[in-house]
Each structure stands twice: as C-alpha cells, then as structure tokens.
C-alpha cells in the first residue's frame, strides 16, 4: 500500500464537470492498494494517518491531529502509485 498524505484547507474531486467529493480543512489521501495488502495493514495505516500531528495548535506548533481540529478526510484511489519504474520507456 502506498499513500500520499496532504494537509489541505479544502479539496475536491471532479469527474465530468461534477464534484463527486469535497472537504474543507483536513487531509487529502491518494491511496494505492497492492496485492499483498490485508486488513491488518489497512488498519495500521488508518491508525497512523489519523494520529499524524500535522495541524497547528494555538501556539502555531504542529501538534494536533485531524480529529482534534475536527478536520475531514478525502480519500482518492490512485493506482498509478504502484508503478515501480522498471521496464521500458513506453
């Protein structure tokens, strides 16, 4: 599994000029599941991501997680993250 985590003020996904998902402040996740992923690895990733202290507290220090700031999470499938870079140039 590969996940790119981005802290955002807002994010949305648009398909054919229609917004199909949107959040305010929170986390945008680009997620790629791979063949060897199982429920344990998914649960571990969820736990780790939701506990990332990457939001500012009252003193401006990155000390708060997404739950403490009442943030939202938008998860987007991104299978291209599984590319290993080997092979040709086409």
N, CA, C and O atoms as CSV, one atom per row, in Angstrom:
chain,resi,resn,atom,element,x,y,z
A,1,UNK,N,N,0.850,-1.167,0.000
A,1,UNK,CA,C,0.000,0.000,0.000
A,1,UNK,C,C,0.894,1.227,0.000
A,1,UNK,O,O,1.905,1.290,0.699
A,2,UNK,N,N,0.493,2.189,-0.798
A,2,UNK,CA,C,1.186,3.469,-0.827
A,2,UNK,C,C,0.134,4.549,-0.644
A,2,UNK,O,O,-0.924,4.521,-1.271
A,3,UNK,N,N,0.444,5.504,0.230
A,3,UNK,CA,C,-0.489,6.589,0.497
A,3,UNK,C,C,0.277,7.900,0.532
A,3,UNK,O,O,1.258,8.033,1.264
A,4,UNK,N,N,-0.161,8.850,-0.245
A,4,UNK,CA,C,0.367,10.211,-0.186
A,4,UNK,C,C,-0.625,11.008,0.654
A,4,UNK,O,O,-1.816,11.053,0.347
A,5,UNK,N,N,-0.122,11.638,1.717
A,5,UNK,CA,C,-0.967,12.408,2.630
A,5,UNK,C,C,-0.656,13.887,2.434
A,5,UNK,O,O,0.502,14.300,2.492
A,6,UNK,N,N,-1.695,14.677,2.203
A,6,UNK,CA,C,-1.512,16.117,2.041
A,6,UNK,C,C,-2.483,16.855,2.945
A,6,UNK,O,O,-3.688,16.602,2.920
A,7,UNK,N,N,-1.951,17.763,3.737
A,7,UNK,CA,C,-2.789,18.627,4.571
A,7,UNK,C,C,-3.375,19.703,3.670
A,7,UNK,O,O,-2.648,20.328,2.898
A,8,UNK,N,N,-4.697,19.927,3.761
A,8,UNK,CA,C,-5.352,20.876,2.851
A,8,UNK,C,C,-6.302,21.806,3.607
A,8,UNK,O,O,-6.816,21.460,4.671
A,9,UNK,N,N,-6.524,22.983,3.043
A,9,UNK,CA,C,-7.563,23.885,3.533
A,9,UNK,C,C,-8.916,23.475,2.960
A,9,UNK,O,O,-9.958,23.631,3.596
A,10,UNK,N,N,-8.866,22.942,1.732
A,10,UNK,CA,C,-10.044,22.382,1.073
A,10,UNK,C,C,-9.560,21.534,-0.087
A,10,UNK,O,O,-8.471,21.752,-0.618
A,11,UNK,N,N,-10.376,20.565,-0.479
A,11,UNK,CA,C,-10.030,19.702,-1.609
A,11,UNK,C,C,-11.324,19.153,-2.202
A,11,UNK,O,O,-12.342,19.035,-1.520
A,12,UNK,N,N,-11.255,18.824,-3.487
A,12,UNK,CA,C,-12.424,18.229,-4.133
A,12,UNK,C,C,-11.980,17.337,-5.285
A,12,UNK,O,O,-10.872,17.466,-5.806
A,13,UNK,N,N,-12.865,16.440,-5.663
A,13,UNK,CA,C,-12.659,15.564,-6.810
A,13,UNK,C,C,-13.791,15.845,-7.795
A,13,UNK,O,O,-14.966,15.816,-7.431
A,14,UNK,N,N,-13.422,16.115,-9.042
A,14,UNK,CA,C,-14.403,16.419,-10.079
A,14,UNK,C,C,-14.283,15.400,-11.203
A,14,UNK,O,O,-13.190,15.136,-11.704
A,15,UNK,N,N,-15.415,14.835,-11.589
A,15,UNK,CA,C,-15.467,13.895,-12.710
A,15,UNK,C,C,-16.531,14.393,-13.682
A,15,UNK,O,O,-17.681,14.615,-13.301
A,16,UNK,N,N,-16.136,14.563,-14.933
A,16,UNK,CA,C,-17.056,15.064,-15.960
A,16,UNK,C,C,-17.775,16.340,-15.500
A,16,UNK,O,O,-18.995,16.449,-15.617
A,17,UNK,N,N,-17.016,17.285,-14.984
A,17,UNK,CA,C,-17.521,18.582,-14.519
A,17,UNK,C,C,-18.503,18.491,-13.356
A,17,UNK,O,O,-19.246,19.438,-13.100
A,18,UNK,N,N,-18.512,17.361,-12.650
A,18,UNK,CA,C,-19.374,17.202,-11.480
A,18,UNK,C,C,-18.515,16.876,-10.261
A,18,UNK,O,O,-17.716,15.939,-10.285
A,19,UNK,N,N,-18.687,17.655,-9.201
A,19,UNK,CA,C,-17.952,17.406,-7.964
A,19,UNK,C,C,-18.536,16.159,-7.313
A,19,UNK,O,O,-19.721,16.118,-6.983
A,20,UNK,N,N,-17.694,15.142,-7.130
A,20,UNK,CA,C,-18.161,13.885,-6.545
A,20,UNK,C,C,-17.668,13.693,-5.113
A,20,UNK,O,O,-18.079,12.754,-4.430
A,21,UNK,N,N,-16.791,14.579,-4.665
A,21,UNK,CA,C,-16.309,14.543,-3.291
A,21,UNK,C,C,-15.640,15.851,-2.961
A,21,UNK,O,O,-14.914,16.410,-3.782
A,22,UNK,N,N,-15.884,16.348,-1.748
A,22,UNK,CA,C,-15.267,17.618,-1.349
A,22,UNK,C,C,-15.157,17.674,0.167
A,22,UNK,O,O,-16.003,17.140,0.885
A,23,UNK,N,N,-14.100,18.328,0.644
A,23,UNK,CA,C,-13.913,18.545,2.073
A,23,UNK,C,C,-13.423,19.957,2.319
A,23,UNK,O,O,-12.939,20.633,1.412
A,24,UNK,N,N,-13.555,20.385,3.547
A,24,UNK,CA,C,-12.929,21.619,3.995
A,24,UNK,C,C,-11.544,21.261,4.511
A,24,UNK,O,O,-10.864,20.414,3.932
A,25,UNK,N,N,-11.122,21.900,5.596
A,25,UNK,CA,C,-9.807,21.637,6.161
A,25,UNK,C,C,-9.676,20.173,6.568
A,25,UNK,O,O,-10.592,19.600,7.159
A,26,UNK,N,N,-8.541,19.580,6.249
A,26,UNK,CA,C,-8.316,18.198,6.631
A,26,UNK,C,C,-7.187,17.568,5.854
A,26,UNK,O,O,-6.174,18.207,5.567
A,27,UNK,N,N,-7.377,16.290,5.513
A,27,UNK,CA,C,-6.347,15.523,4.828
A,27,UNK,C,C,-6.877,14.987,3.498
A,27,UNK,O,O,-7.975,14.436,3.420
A,28,UNK,N,N,-6.070,15.163,2.465
A,28,UNK,CA,C,-6.324,14.540,1.172
A,28,UNK,C,C,-5.396,13.338,1.090
A,28,UNK,O,O,-4.182,13.475,1.244
A,29,UNK,N,N,-5.965,12.158,0.849
A,29,UNK,CA,C,-5.178,10.934,0.742
A,29,UNK,C,C,-5.257,10.408,-0.685
A,29,UNK,O,O,-6.347,10.208,-1.221
A,30,UNK,N,N,-4.099,10.186,-1.297
A,30,UNK,CA,C,-4.022,9.490,-2.577
A,30,UNK,C,C,-3.593,8.076,-2.228
A,30,UNK,O,O,-2.472,7.864,-1.764
A,31,UNK,N,N,-4.478,7.102,-2.449
A,31,UNK,CA,C,-4.296,5.756,-1.913
A,31,UNK,C,C,-4.145,4.729,-3.041
A,31,UNK,O,O,-4.918,4.720,-3.998
A,32,UNK,N,N,-3.137,3.870,-2.907
A,32,UNK,CA,C,-2.911,2.775,-3.844
A,32,UNK,C,C,-2.787,1.476,-3.049
A,32,UNK,O,O,-1.804,1.265,-2.339
A,33,UNK,N,N,-3.788,0.613,-3.176
A,33,UNK,CA,C,-3.713,-0.700,-2.551
A,33,UNK,C,C,-2.971,-1.642,-3.489
A,33,UNK,O,O,-3.101,-1.549,-4.710
A,34,UNK,N,N,-2.195,-2.548,-2.907
A,34,UNK,CA,C,-1.440,-3.504,-3.700
A,34,UNK,C,C,-1.820,-4.922,-3.294
A,34,UNK,O,O,-2.518,-5.125,-2.301
A,35,UNK,N,N,-1.359,-5.897,-4.065
A,35,UNK,CA,C,-1.781,-7.287,-3.900
A,35,UNK,C,C,-1.559,-7.838,-2.483
A,35,UNK,O,O,-2.390,-8.600,-1.990
A,36,UNK,N,N,-0.472,-7.473,-1.831
A,36,UNK,CA,C,-0.159,-8.061,-0.523
A,36,UNK,C,C,-0.799,-7.317,0.650
A,36,UNK,O,O,-0.559,-7.681,1.801
A,37,UNK,N,N,-1.593,-6.305,0.394
A,37,UNK,CA,C,-2.250,-5.564,1.475
A,37,UNK,C,C,-3.359,-6.420,2.078
A,37,UNK,O,O,-4.072,-7.129,1.368
A,38,UNK,N,N,-3.490,-6.341,3.385
A,38,UNK,CA,C,-4.552,-7.065,4.067
A,38,UNK,C,C,-5.211,-6.134,5.086
A,38,UNK,O,O,-4.828,-4.971,5.213
A,39,UNK,N,N,-6.186,-6.645,5.798
A,39,UNK,CA,C,-6.926,-5.831,6.755
A,39,UNK,C,C,-6.016,-5.249,7.831
A,39,UNK,O,O,-6.229,-4.125,8.284
A,40,UNK,N,N,-5.008,-6.006,8.237
A,40,UNK,CA,C,-4.073,-5.536,9.259
A,40,UNK,C,C,-3.292,-4.317,8.776
A,40,UNK,O,O,-3.138,-3.345,9.515
A,41,UNK,N,N,-2.801,-4.368,7.544
A,41,UNK,CA,C,-2.018,-3.240,7.032
A,41,UNK,C,C,-2.895,-2.006,6.829
A,41,UNK,O,O,-2.442,-0.881,7.041
A,42,UNK,N,N,-4.144,-2.211,6.423
A,42,UNK,CA,C,-5.066,-1.085,6.249
A,42,UNK,C,C,-5.380,-0.450,7.602
A,42,UNK,O,O,-5.371,0.774,7.733
A,43,UNK,N,N,-5.654,-1.274,8.595
A,43,UNK,CA,C,-5.946,-0.767,9.943
A,43,UNK,C,C,-4.762,0.002,10.509
A,43,UNK,O,O,-4.938,1.051,11.128
A,44,UNK,N,N,-3.559,-0.515,10.299
A,44,UNK,CA,C,-2.348,0.163,10.776
A,44,UNK,C,C,-2.185,1.527,10.101
A,44,UNK,O,O,-1.837,2.510,10.755
A,45,UNK,N,N,-2.437,1.581,8.791
A,45,UNK,CA,C,-2.323,2.846,8.056
A,45,UNK,C,C,-3.350,3.861,8.547
A,45,UNK,O,O,-3.025,5.034,8.733
A,46,UNK,N,N,-4.578,3.418,8.757
A,46,UNK,CA,C,-5.625,4.313,9.263
A,46,UNK,C,C,-5.216,4.893,10.610
A,46,UNK,O,O,-5.331,6.097,10.840
A,47,UNK,N,N,-4.741,4.031,11.494
A,47,UNK,CA,C,-4.324,4.474,12.826
A,47,UNK,C,C,-3.197,5.500,12.737
A,47,UNK,O,O,-3.225,6.527,13.414
A,48,UNK,N,N,-2.218,5.213,11.906
A,48,UNK,CA,C,-1.057,6.107,11.771
A,48,UNK,C,C,-1.461,7.466,11.179
A,48,UNK,O,O,-1.039,8.511,11.673
A,49,UNK,N,N,-2.268,7.443,10.135
A,49,UNK,CA,C,-2.675,8.681,9.460
A,49,UNK,C,C,-3.528,9.557,10.373
A,49,UNK,O,O,-3.329,10.770,10.440
A,50,UNK,N,N,-4.469,8.947,11.068
A,50,UNK,CA,C,-5.356,9.744,11.927
A,50,UNK,C,C,-4.634,10.306,13.140
A,50,UNK,O,O,-5.141,11.223,13.786
A,51,UNK,N,N,-3.462,9.775,13.462
A,51,UNK,CA,C,-2.696,10.282,14.602
A,51,UNK,C,C,-1.553,11.218,14.205
A,51,UNK,O,O,-0.817,11.700,15.066
A,52,UNK,N,N,-1.404,11.477,12.897
A,52,UNK,CA,C,-0.354,12.402,12.453
A,52,UNK,C,C,-0.619,13.786,13.036
A,52,UNK,O,O,-1.681,14.367,12.811
A,53,UNK,N,N,0.336,14.305,13.776
A,53,UNK,CA,C,0.174,15.628,14.392
A,53,UNK,C,C,0.766,16.677,13.446
A,53,UNK,O,O,1.903,17.118,13.611
A,54,UNK,N,N,-0.032,17.060,12.459
A,54,UNK,CA,C,0.464,17.970,11.414
A,54,UNK,C,C,-0.376,19.236,11.295
A,54,UNK,O,O,-0.260,19.971,10.314
A,55,UNK,N,N,-1.212,19.489,12.281
A,55,UNK,CA,C,-2.005,20.714,12.296
A,55,UNK,C,C,-1.545,21.591,13.451
A,55,UNK,O,O,-1.164,21.088,14.508
A,56,UNK,N,N,-1.582,22.911,13.243
A,56,UNK,CA,C,-1.086,23.866,14.229
A,56,UNK,C,C,-1.990,23.939,15.463
A,56,UNK,O,O,-3.216,23.902,15.364
A,57,UNK,N,N,-1.341,24.046,16.628
A,57,UNK,CA,C,-2.077,24.313,17.857
A,57,UNK,C,C,-2.169,25.827,18.055
A,57,UNK,O,O,-1.806,26.587,17.158
A,58,UNK,N,N,-2.647,26.269,19.211
A,58,UNK,CA,C,-2.826,27.701,19.483
A,58,UNK,C,C,-1.510,28.472,19.442
A,58,UNK,O,O,-1.506,29.682,19.216
A,59,UNK,N,N,-0.401,27.780,19.659
A,59,UNK,CA,C,0.917,28.431,19.656
A,59,UNK,C,C,1.620,28.333,18.297
A,59,UNK,O,O,2.771,28.747,18.155
A,60,UNK,N,N,0.924,27.787,17.311
A,60,UNK,CA,C,1.500,27.687,15.971
A,60,UNK,C,C,2.396,26.481,15.760
A,60,UNK,O,O,3.035,26.369,14.713
A,61,UNK,N,N,2.460,25.571,16.730
A,61,UNK,CA,C,3.271,24.365,16.589
A,61,UNK,C,C,2.426,23.249,15.987
A,61,UNK,O,O,1.246,23.112,16.308
A,62,UNK,N,N,3.034,22.459,15.118
A,62,UNK,CA,C,2.335,21.295,14.570
A,62,UNK,C,C,2.215,20.267,15.682
A,62,UNK,O,O,3.147,19.512,15.964
A,63,UNK,N,N,1.046,20.257,16.305
A,63,UNK,CA,C,0.873,19.439,17.492
A,63,UNK,C,C,-0.483,18.739,17.537
A,63,UNK,O,O,-0.752,17.989,18.475
A,64,UNK,N,N,-1.337,18.966,16.549
A,64,UNK,CA,C,-2.695,18.435,16.590
A,64,UNK,C,C,-2.945,17.484,15.415
A,64,UNK,O,O,-2.422,17.681,14.318
A,65,UNK,N,N,-3.749,16.459,15.665
A,65,UNK,CA,C,-4.119,15.529,14.604
A,65,UNK,C,C,-5.439,15.968,13.965
A,65,UNK,O,O,-6.068,16.925,14.417
A,66,UNK,N,N,-5.846,15.270,12.928
A,66,UNK,CA,C,-7.035,15.646,12.155
A,66,UNK,C,C,-8.298,15.606,13.008
A,66,UNK,O,O,-9.203,16.416,12.808
A,67,UNK,N,N,-8.370,14.686,13.943
A,67,UNK,CA,C,-9.551,14.593,14.798
A,67,UNK,C,C,-9.649,15.787,15.755
A,67,UNK,O,O,-10.734,16.324,15.980
A,68,UNK,N,N,-8.509,16.193,16.311
A,68,UNK,CA,C,-8.515,17.309,17.269
A,68,UNK,C,C,-8.915,18.635,16.634
A,68,UNK,O,O,-9.479,19.501,17.301
A,69,UNK,N,N,-8.622,18.794,15.338
A,69,UNK,CA,C,-9.003,20.036,14.650
A,69,UNK,C,C,-10.352,19.905,13.952
A,69,UNK,O,O,-10.780,20.797,13.220
A,70,UNK,N,N,-11.017,18.764,14.198
A,70,UNK,CA,C,-12.309,18.483,13.560
A,70,UNK,C,C,-12.212,18.573,12.035
A,70,UNK,O,O,-13.103,19.087,11.359
A,71,UNK,N,N,-11.089,18.051,11.521
A,71,UNK,CA,C,-10.858,18.050,10.084
A,71,UNK,C,C,-11.563,16.901,9.394
A,71,UNK,O,O,-12.111,16.006,10.036
A,72,UNK,N,N,-11.537,16.946,8.086
A,72,UNK,CA,C,-12.166,15.929,7.256
A,72,UNK,C,C,-11.093,15.182,6.471
A,72,UNK,O,O,-9.957,15.643,6.354
A,73,UNK,N,N,-11.466,14.028,5.936
A,73,UNK,CA,C,-10.545,13.239,5.124
A,73,UNK,C,C,-11.218,12.913,3.796
A,73,UNK,O,O,-12.349,12.431,3.751
A,74,UNK,N,N,-10.487,13.191,2.710
A,74,UNK,CA,C,-10.938,12.818,1.369
A,74,UNK,C,C,-9.926,11.815,0.830
A,74,UNK,O,O,-8.750,12.142,0.664
A,75,UNK,N,N,-10.373,10.613,0.560
A,75,UNK,CA,C,-9.514,9.541,0.071
A,75,UNK,C,C,-9.801,9.307,-1.408
A,75,UNK,O,O,-10.947,9.102,-1.809
A,76,UNK,N,N,-8.732,9.342,-2.214
A,76,UNK,CA,C,-8.870,9.203,-3.664
A,76,UNK,C,C,-8.023,8.033,-4.137
A,76,UNK,O,O,-6.834,7.960,-3.826
A,77,UNK,N,N,-8.623,7.122,-4.882
A,77,UNK,CA,C,-7.889,5.997,-5.450
A,77,UNK,C,C,-6.857,6.511,-6.448
A,77,UNK,O,O,-7.171,7.335,-7.307
A,78,UNK,N,N,-5.630,6.023,-6.332
A,78,UNK,CA,C,-4.552,6.485,-7.202
A,78,UNK,C,C,-3.653,5.293,-7.533
A,78,UNK,O,O,-2.546,5.181,-7.007
A,79,UNK,N,N,-4.131,4.405,-8.405
A,79,UNK,CA,C,-3.414,3.167,-8.707
A,79,UNK,C,C,-2.041,3.402,-9.320
A,79,UNK,O,O,-1.184,2.520,-9.257
A,80,UNK,N,N,-1.813,4.567,-9.909
A,80,UNK,CA,C,-0.527,4.825,-10.554
A,80,UNK,C,C,0.625,4.888,-9.551
A,80,UNK,O,O,1.786,4.829,-9.954
A,81,UNK,N,N,0.336,5.005,-8.275
A,81,UNK,CA,C,1.396,4.999,-7.259
A,81,UNK,C,C,2.102,3.650,-7.183
A,81,UNK,O,O,3.196,3.561,-6.627
A,82,UNK,N,N,1.497,2.601,-7.731
A,82,UNK,CA,C,2.110,1.277,-7.660
A,82,UNK,C,C,3.203,1.069,-8.711
A,82,UNK,O,O,3.883,0.043,-8.692
A,83,UNK,N,N,3.382,2.016,-9.617
A,83,UNK,CA,C,4.405,1.904,-10.656
A,83,UNK,C,C,5.772,1.761,-10.012
A,83,UNK,O,O,6.114,2.537,-9.119
A,84,UNK,N,N,6.558,0.788,-10.443
A,84,UNK,CA,C,7.878,0.560,-9.827
A,84,UNK,C,C,9.016,1.194,-10.613
A,84,UNK,O,O,10.150,1.196,-10.134
A,85,UNK,N,N,8.759,1.729,-11.791
A,85,UNK,CA,C,9.792,2.448,-12.523
A,85,UNK,C,C,10.701,1.579,-13.370
A,85,UNK,O,O,11.557,2.103,-14.084
A,86,UNK,N,N,10.541,0.264,-13.312
A,86,UNK,CA,C,11.387,-0.592,-14.127
A,86,UNK,C,C,10.745,-0.798,-15.492
A,86,UNK,O,O,9.572,-0.486,-15.700
A,87,UNK,N,N,11.511,-1.312,-16.384
A,87,UNK,CA,C,10.978,-1.588,-17.726
A,87,UNK,C,C,11.368,-0.505,-18.716
A,87,UNK,O,O,12.295,0.275,-18.497
A,88,UNK,N,N,10.634,-0.490,-19.796
A,88,UNK,CA,C,10.958,0.406,-20.907
A,88,UNK,C,C,10.518,1.828,-20.678
A,88,UNK,O,O,10.261,2.260,-19.554
A,89,UNK,N,N,10.439,2.546,-21.791
A,89,UNK,CA,C,10.111,3.965,-21.742
A,89,UNK,C,C,8.757,4.263,-22.371
A,89,UNK,O,O,8.474,5.417,-22.695
A,90,UNK,N,N,7.922,3.260,-22.550
A,90,UNK,CA,C,6.601,3.465,-23.147
A,90,UNK,C,C,5.529,3.068,-22.186
A,90,UNK,O,O,4.345,3.168,-22.506
